[in-house]
């Protein structure tokens, strides 16, 4: 008999660790978004670590800005950014306050509230594709910039919560280069995923954007 996922919320101490410890440990955890339309839950299957001042791929590499301010705040908060003028992406801040490291949630399995996710992701061919990629994940969950700075470790009343779920054994965790990261940051094997999980997104190397002539 398979045990039910643990519904105990993750504490701030879980996130107050080095980003390369937190990132793979998020696999198998459950993210809950409580919305006026009902709850939606996601089992995390793929993540990427970003290590602030030590990481050219991080939004915080060149210091604090209005956009990345949440990354410098307490661990356990949510950093949401808008990209390509179309999509939101969701990160979880970790490490000590002021360190500016975080974990991008790249993919997951919607385990509750799939009906809500399908309405938001009409182009998904099946439920495995609902949150297969960081922008798809945020869209499926209904996450946007209004949730930037949310404390996912608040004792009560937070719209976003992380539950213990079913942690993944280390022999099922894979790692490799991060998707679409250019330059020196592109070589870090800081993308982590659950082996053979069908919701994990395909790897794509960085492709320089062509300038219009």
Secondary structure, 3 states (H helix, E strand, C coil): CCCCCEEEECCHHHHCCCHHHHHHHCCCCEEEEEECCEEEEEEEEEEEEECHHHCCCCCCCCCCCCCCHHHHCCCCEEEEEEECCCEEEEEEEECCCCCCEEEEEEEEEEEECHHHHHHHCCCCCCHHHCCECHHHHHHHHCCCHHHCCCECCCCCCCCEEEEEECCCCHHHEEEECCCCCCHHHHHCCCEEEECCCCCCCCCCCCCCCCCCC
